[in-house]
């Protein structure tokens, strides 16, 4: 294992786009209704598997059919699911996603067993026992929607991971009106790469300007802050360099899973020992690959496709 990928595990129930929202009592037909994998940890793990990165996924599923689906789908991708926890009597995390032509999709979420995920003693032992000489990444995806991690134990886990040579990367998912800054501030000194988008950054620290957002997170202790903006530029603020990176142009169908694909590409580049600019290139390329379909994983590049895409396309980077 070179990556321990923790966080949200969901099943997504979705359909082909409807022609219009149903009126009261109306039945609207769609071409297909699908069950898909979703959630930060699930999507990033699949991306890493496509890039031939050994990954162990951890999170929590319920004792239901959706939990079985999440586990079997990950396992079919060659992902180690032995560290996934099970919550008896709980439903698994699920998202109901309804797209409508020419409109943004409506999403309804049941966090379910995700609320029960904890950084247990076995996970602490996993990070302590990993070979020190080997590059390793601990990824935590969906903080703020993992209520069982909103405690001092998460601070201890990130601190322990860094002490044992792991690079720590944290992504977030906002959920209602909550004291986001108070929850994330204790974690920031132990985060190597903090990865919010511009809307999340504003909600967390109260700053609208992206540079002010980055300064707030850096001043609180994060080593590197990467603020994504969907199809627009990505801002990167590291210890030794600051730059703005453009986006790769591709056939856009849906932005579902783009941030998670970006994270998977970044992790793979970190494990290759690449510098920050190349880390962003790999992340941006993986993000560009996934937006070519409605699925969060279907069109992800494999390793050969990623290499070919990077050889043929240049990402504009401007120092700031």
C-alpha positions in Angstrom: 0.0 0.0 0.0 1.3 3.5 -0.9 -2.0 5.3 -0.3 -4.5 5.1 2.5 -7.7 6.7 1.2 -10.3 7.6 3.9 -13.6 9.4 3.8 -17.0 9.3 2.2 -18.3 6.1 0.7 -21.7 6.5 -1.1 -23.9 4.8 -3.6 -25.5 7.2 -6.1 -28.9 6.6 -7.7 -29.3 8.6 -10.8 -30.9 8.7 -14.3 -30.5 10.0 -17.8 -31.5 13.7 -17.8 -35.3 14.3 -17.7 -36.9 16.6 -20.2 -38.5 18.6 -17.4 -39.2 18.5 -13.6 -42.3 16.4 -12.9 -45.5 18.3 -12.0 -47.3 17.3 -8.9 -48.5 13.7 -9.4 -46.8 13.4 -12.8 -44.7 10.4 -13.9 -41.8 11.3 -16.2 -40.0 8.7 -18.1 -36.2 8.5 -18.5 -34.0 6.3 -20.7 -32.2 4.7 -17.8 -31.9 4.6 -14.0 -28.4 3.7 -12.7 -26.7 2.8 -9.5 -23.1 4.2 -9.3 -20.3 4.5 -6.9 -19.9 8.0 -5.3 -18.1 9.8 -2.5 -14.6 11.3 -2.1 -12.8 8.2 -0.9 -14.6 5.9 -3.3 -13.9 8.1 -6.4 -10.3 8.9 -5.5 -9.6 5.2 -4.9 -10.9 4.2 -8.3 -8.8 7.0 -9.9 -5.7 5.7 -8.2 -6.5 2.1 -9.2 -6.7 3.3 -12.8 -3.3 4.8 -12.4 -1.9 1.5 -11.0 -1.4 3.0 -7.5 -1.8 0.4 -4.7 -4.6 1.8 -2.5 -6.4 0.8 0.7 -9.8 2.4 1.2 -11.3 3.1 4.5 -14.7 4.5 5.5 -17.9 3.0 6.8 -20.8 1.3 5.1 -24.1 0.0 6.4 -25.5 -3.5 6.6 -27.6 -3.2 3.4 -27.5 -3.8 -0.3 -26.0 -0.5 -1.0 -23.1 -1.3 1.3 -22.6 -4.6 -0.6 -22.6 -2.7 -3.9 -20.0 -0.2 -2.6 -17.7 -2.9 -1.5 -18.1 -5.1 -4.5 -17.6 -2.2 -6.9 -14.4 -1.2 -5.2 -13.1 -4.7 -5.1 -13.7 -5.2 -8.8 -11.3 -2.3 -9.4 -8.6 -4.2 -7.4 -8.9 -1.9 -4.4 -8.2 -3.2 -0.9 -11.4 -2.9 1.2 -10.2 -4.7 4.3 -10.1 -1.5 6.3 -13.7 -0.5 5.5 -15.8 -0.4 8.7 -19.4 -1.7 9.0 -22.2 -0.1 11.0 -25.0 -2.5 12.0 -28.5 -1.2 11.7 -27.4 1.8 9.6 -28.1 2.5 6.0 -25.1 3.1 3.8 -24.4 6.6 2.5 -26.4 7.4 -0.6 -27.1 10.2 -3.0 -30.2 10.6 -5.1 -29.2 12.7 -8.2 -31.8 13.9 -10.7 -30.5 15.7 -13.7 -32.9 17.8 -15.9 -32.0 18.9 -19.4 -30.6 22.5 -19.5 -30.7 22.7 -15.7 -28.4 21.9 -12.9 -29.1 18.5 -11.2 -30.9 18.2 -7.9 -29.0 16.1 -5.3 -30.4 14.6 -2.0 -28.0 12.9 0.4 -28.3 10.5 3.3 -25.0 10.4 5.1 -25.9 7.2 6.8 -23.0 5.0 7.9 -20.5 7.7 7.0 -21.4 9.4 10.3 -20.1 6.3 12.1 -16.6 6.3 10.5 -13.8 6.5 13.1 -10.0 6.5 13.0 -9.7 3.3 15.0 -6.6 1.8 16.6 -6.1 -0.5 13.6 -5.8 2.5 11.3 -3.3 4.1 13.7 -1.3 0.9 13.5 -1.4 0.9 9.7 0.3 4.3 9.5 2.8 3.5 12.2 3.9 0.2 10.7 4.3 1.3 7.1 8.0 1.4 5.8 9.5 4.8 6.5 11.6 4.9 3.4 8.7 4.5 1.0 6.6 7.4 -0.2 3.1 7.3 1.3 0.0 9.4 1.1 -2.9 9.6 3.6 -5.9 11.2 1.9 -9.0 12.3 3.8 -11.9 13.2 1.6 -15.2 14.8 2.7 -14.3 16.3 6.1 -17.3 18.1 7.6 -19.6 15.3 6.4 -17.8 12.8 8.6 -19.2 13.6 12.0 -17.2 10.8 13.7 -14.0 12.6 12.8 -14.8 16.0 14.4 -12.6 15.4 17.4 -9.1 15.6 18.7 -8.4 12.0 17.5 -8.3 13.3 13.9 -5.7 15.8 14.9 -3.7 13.0 16.5 -4.0 10.8 13.4 -2.8 13.5 11.0 0.1 14.4 13.4 1.1 10.7 13.7 0.9 10.2 10.0 3.3 13.0 9.3 5.6 11.9 12.0 5.8 8.5 10.2 6.6 9.9 6.8 3.1 10.2 5.3 2.1 13.1 3.1 -1.3 14.3 4.3 -3.9 15.6 1.9 -7.4 16.8 3.1 -10.4 17.6 1.0 -13.7 18.9 2.4 -17.5 18.7 1.7 -19.7 21.3 3.3 -22.9 20.3 5.0 -25.3 23.0 6.2 -24.5 26.1 8.2 -21.8 25.0 10.7 -18.7 26.4 12.5 -16.3 25.2 9.7 -13.3 27.2 10.8 -13.5 26.0 14.4 -13.5 22.4 13.1 -10.7 22.6 10.5 -8.3 25.0 12.3 -6.9 22.4 14.7 -6.1 20.1 11.7 -4.4 22.6 9.5 -0.9 22.5 11.1 -0.8 18.8 10.3 -2.0 19.0 6.7 0.6 19.0 3.9 -2.0 19.8 1.2 -5.3 21.4 1.8 -7.7 21.2 -1.1 -10.9 23.3 -1.0 -12.7 24.9 -3.9 -13.3 28.6 -4.0 -16.8 28.3 -2.6 -15.7 26.0 0.2 -12.8 28.3 1.0 -15.1 31.3 1.4 -17.6 29.4 3.7 -14.8 28.0 5.9 -12.7 31.2 6.5 -15.1 34.0 5.6 -12.9 35.5 2.9 -14.1 35.9 -0.7 -10.8 36.8 -2.2 -8.9 33.6 -3.1 -5.5 35.0 -2.0 -7.0 36.0 1.4 -8.4 32.5 1.7 -5.0 30.9 1.0 -3.3 33.3 3.5 -5.8 32.3 6.2 -5.2 28.6 5.7 -1.4 29.0 5.4 -1.2 31.3 8.5 -3.1 28.6 10.4 -0.5 26.0 9.6 -1.2 24.3 6.3 1.9 23.7 4.2 0.3 24.0 0.8 -3.1 25.3 -0.2 -4.6 24.4 -3.6 -7.9 26.2 -4.4 -9.8 24.8 -7.4 -12.4 26.7 -9.4 -14.0 24.1 -11.6 -13.3 24.9 -15.3 -11.4 28.0 -14.3 -7.8 28.4 -13.0 -6.4 26.6 -10.0 -4.5 28.6 -7.5 -1.5 27.0 -5.7 0.2 28.4 -2.7 3.2 26.3 -1.6 6.1 26.9 0.8 8.5 27.9 -2.0 6.3 28.8 -4.9 2.9 30.3 -5.8 1.3 30.0 -9.1 -1.9 30.0 -11.1 -2.6 27.0 -13.3 -5.1 26.9 -16.2 -7.3 24.1 -17.2 -7.0 21.5 -19.9 -9.6 21.8 -22.7 -11.7 18.7 -23.3 -15.2 17.6 -24.3 -17.3 18.6 -21.3 -20.4 16.5 -20.3 -20.6 16.8 -16.5 -18.4 18.0 -13.7 -19.4 15.1 -11.4 -16.3 13.7 -9.7 -13.9 16.2 -11.3 -12.5 17.3 -7.9 -12.0 13.7 -6.8 -10.2 12.9 -10.1 -8.0 15.9 -9.6 -7.1 14.6 -6.1 -6.3 11.1 -7.5 -3.9 12.6 -10.1 -2.2 14.7 -7.5 -1.7 11.7 -5.2 -0.2 9.6 -8.0 2.2 12.4 -8.9 3.2 12.9 -5.2 4.0 9.2 -5.0 6.2 9.6 -8.1 8.2 12.3 -6.3 7.2 15.0 -8.7 7.3 18.8 -7.9 4.2 20.9 -7.2 3.7 22.1 -10.8 3.7 18.5 -12.1 1.4 17.5 -9.3 -1.1 20.0 -10.5 -0.6 18.9 -14.1 -1.4 15.3 -13.2 -4.4 16.5 -11.2 -5.8 18.7 -13.9 -5.4 16.0 -16.6 -7.3 13.5 -14.5 -10.0 16.1 -13.8 -10.2 16.7 -17.6 -10.6 13.0 -18.2 -13.6 12.4 -16.0 -15.8 15.3 -17.2 -16.2 13.6 -20.6 -19.2 11.5 -19.1 -21.9 11.8 -16.6 -20.2 9.3 -14.3 -17.6 10.3 -11.6 -15.3 7.4 -12.7 -16.3 6.0 -16.1 -13.8 8.0 -18.4 -10.9 8.3 -15.9 -7.6 8.0 -17.7 -5.5 4.9 -17.1 -1.7 5.4 -16.7 -0.9 5.1 -20.4 -3.7 7.5 -21.4 -2.6 10.0 -18.8 1.0 9.9 -20.0 -0.1 10.4 -23.6 -2.5 13.2 -22.7 0.3 15.1 -20.9 2.7 14.6 -23.8 0.2 16.1 -26.2 -1.3 18.9 -24.1 0.3 21.8 -22.2 -1.1 23.3 -19.0 -0.6 27.1 -18.8 1.1 28.0 -15.5 1.7 31.6 -14.4 3.8 32.5 -11.3 2.1 34.9 -8.9 
